[in-house]
Structure formats: structure tokens, C-alpha cells
Amino acid sequence: MTVEIQIKSIDETKQLAEKIANLLEAQDTLTLEGDLGAGKTTFTQFLAKGLEVKRNVNSPTFTIMKQYEGRLPLNHLDVYRLADSDEDLGWDEIFYGDAVSIVEWAHLIEQDLPEERLALTIKRVDENARLFTLTPIGKRYEQLCEEILR
């Protein structure tokens, strides 16, 4: 089951991210793929708002991971700099703790990701429009996608 959602504006991106945030539970993992400028960090900022994170959320490109407190803690990872690296950052603690994790450029640590997760790909259509492709991996995320579509 793959779900495609056509987004026409930044407001629709916000609505989708907040809807997903309201459905998330501790230990949920979302992966984000998309070209530079596709909107991965923007989507994460809206997701964080939906999780009631009060701090400003920005890309953790140079630090690899930032953690935020909200209704659920949020681990925001940008693993772009880990390409061709075998570094173990304590993945089990990150993915199996009490937080939600969102991973930008997740394909670079594919072997370290939880077996079950929600894979999101964002494709830039034009200045405001985006195509979100949601691929649930595992029963929990299939149910999550069903909820998102309601």
C-alpha cells in the first residue's frame, strides 16, 4: 500500500504534518527523502508543532540529531553527513526510546533503521505544490496511513 497525496500549498503541508503528528506514538519512526529544497525540514517543523514542541526546529545537518520536548519527545535526524560511514550513534536508544524519530536522508542509514516505519518521499512539483508519497512498512504504519486518509 503506497499513498500519494498532492499538496498545493504550505498550509496543506502544515495540515498533513499536524494530522500525522496527532496520530503518532512513542517509538514511531518516519523517514524523509526528497531533493534539496523539497520541504523535508519544513514538514518536520510542522510535525513538531503538531507534537506541541515549543522550540524553533531547524535542520540538524551539522549536529546529526536534535532533540525536542513536546507532547512526545522528537528526535530530528539529518544523516546526510553519515554517507559512507559505519558510525553507530546508539540507534537502539534513538529509535526504541520514548520519542518519535524523523530521519532526513534515511537511505544513508538503511541498515540501522527500525524494520517497521513510515517512509515519506517529498517531490517538488512547483514553488508551492508537492507530491507526498507515504509508504508504510509494517502493520502499525499501514493502520497509520489508513487514519491519515480519513
Residue pairs with C-beta under 8 A, 6 or more apart in sequence:
1 136
1 142
1 145
2 133
2 134
2 135
3 133
3 134
3 135
3 136
3 145
3 148
3 149
4 131
4 132
4 133
4 134
5 16
5 131
5 132
5 133
5 134
6 125
6 129
6 131
6 132
7 13
7 16
7 129
7 130
7 131
7 132
8 128
8 129
9 128
9 129
10 42
10 128
13 39
13 42
13 43
13 46
13 130
14 46
14 49
16 43
16 46
16 132
16 148
17 43
17 44
17 46
17 47
17 49
17 50
18 46
18 47
18 49
18 50
19 50
19 148
20 30
20 47
20 50
20 144
20 148
21 46
21 47
21 48
21 49
21 50
21 51
22 50
23 144
23 147
23 148
24 51
24 72
24 100
24 144
25 72
25 100
26 72
26 97
26 98
26 99
26 100
27 95
27 96
27 97
27 98
27 99
27 100
27 114
28 100
28 101
28 117
28 118
28 140
28 144
29 95
29 100
29 101
29 102
29 103
29 113
29 114
29 116
29 117
29 118
30 47
30 100
30 101
30 102
30 103
30 117
30 118
30 119
30 120
31 102
31 103
31 106
31 107
31 113
31 117
31 118
31 119
31 120
32 40
32 43
32 44
32 102
32 103
32 104
32 105
32 106
32 120
32 121
32 122
33 40
33 104
33 105
33 106
33 107
33 119
33 120
33 121
33 122
34 40
34 121
34 122
34 123
34 124
35 123
35 124
37 124
38 122
38 123
38 124
38 130
39 122
39 124
39 130
40 104
40 122
41 57
41 58
41 59
41 104
43 120
43 122
44 57
44 76
44 102
44 104
45 57
45 58
47 74
47 102
48 57
48 68
48 70
48 74
48 76
51 68
51 70
51 71
51 72
51 74
51 100
52 70
52 71
53 68
53 69
53 70
53 74
54 69
54 70
55 68
55 69
57 66
57 68
57 74
57 76
58 66
59 78
59 104
60 66
60 76
60 77
60 78
61 78
61 80
61 81
62 81
64 77
64 78
64 79
64 81
64 82
64 89
65 75
65 76
65 77
65 78
65 89
65 94
66 75
66 76
67 73
67 74
67 75
67 76
67 99
68 74
68 76
72 98
72 99
72 100
73 97
73 98
73 99
73 100
74 99
74 100
74 101
74 102
75 94
75 97
75 99
75 100
75 101
75 102
76 101
76 102
76 104
77 94
77 101
77 102
77 103
77 104
78 103
78 104
78 105
79 103
79 104
79 105
79 106
79 108
79 109
80 104
80 105
80 108
82 108
82 109
83 105
83 108
88 112
91 109
91 112
91 113
94 101
95 101
95 113
95 114
96 114
103 109
103 113
106 113
106 119
115 137
115 138
116 137
116 138
116 139
116 140
116 141
117 137
117 138
117 141
118 134
118 135
118 136
118 137
118 141
118 144
118 145
119 134
119 135
119 136
119 137
120 132
120 133
120 134
120 135
121 132
121 133
121 135
122 130
122 131
122 132
123 130
123 131
123 133
124 130
125 131
134 145
134 148
136 142
136 144
136 145
